[in-house]
């Protein structure tokens, strides 16, 4: 599988401006059918808690953009949206396949209470995985990264790659990279972190979208600039390392 991590400088609370930005970044992208394009958490609005700007019904206009890009590029596209459905409003990572089908709908398990996110977004209830490009993929959203049990539950469902979409501020950038590497090492999995860059009215964001191999080595880093980071992630790298060093087996997984 080839990952295309779209590191976006989100325009605050302006879905149309962000749609145009994404279109520009995707314009020159050439994708194979097993590729996965990944956009950050709440990529159309930035990390706003103003639900009148951010919220759509599940399958609404914001998700239609993801489906449209997947169809045009001929691959899967994952992005962060805020959806209203039975049970509340959820900060989600949703992935569409090239035929317009939903491959996975994952709700953030740990709303960021320090930033009052838990006052507007309900907590997701379970890990989710989907199969794509020869790998089983488990999504996570931002603050989920600090909770190793969230990643481990996805791995228990067979995840060989963990993809964390985020709006992670520069003040804790060392935590971001360290935790991504830790999740890769302890789960013997590819880990992809896709963060936004730029700033909003409250925070500056470092970017630092990275791809980490199953032994915790950062194999690609987008630094602090807007752009697309494209990396091949071989399924045999995961399977070979898990076979050679059977830590997951010893953990009963």
Phi, psi and omega in degrees: 000140171254128176265137172240099182272116183267104179270110192247138168269092188293138173275130189297121173054038182225083183303322182293316178298321179289326174301315180297318178300312181297316178305318179296319180290330181274348189303320183262008185280134176245118187243145169272166187292339178264008182282162177228118174266133184233128176251155186291174172304133174047048189294339183273347184226349196075174185280071179262144176259012179275094189294336178294342177264322192268329194277137171230157168292150176306131182083011183282197188301320182296319178289330177300329175297314179300315180297320179295317179294320178299317179294318182291320183276342180074031180214189176269148179227126177248138176206162182267122179229163174246122188235144172258127177212184179302125180106349176134200178254130186233140172272112193238154164254115183243137181238129177249142172271171185294344177268009180087007181273144174282120179273325177200146173230106184245127178261132179311125184281331186235084173303145188282093187295327179300327178266011178069016179299328183292350177278345182236335181246129174285156179277138173294163189250342187202157172291152177225150174221160173212156181261129179202139174058028179087004179232153170263127191244135176242117178281153169220163179230114168045257187302337174308330185300333182282355185243097187299335180293333178296313178294318183295326178296322177294320179294325176296337175271004175106006183299133175249349176221135174248130180241117181249115176265145192206160163234077191257120187284160185294333182300335182237033183295325178296324176297317181306305184292319180297316181291323175299317178294320180296316179297325177293314183295310187288336181254000179049051186226153164297138175231128179242122176249122182242107185248157174277166173237182179086211183209161173231187182299344183247324192226158167255140184243136189273353192073246180058036169297131185222159169241128184242134181277171186295351174258009174089012180271127176284113184264346177202144185216125183278000182056219189249011187256150174294138179164189181239127178257116183247127186217135173280132179237106187276127178299326183292337176296317177294308187294322179295318181291321178295325178287319183287328184227088196277051181296320179295321177299319180291337176275359178085022181251000000 
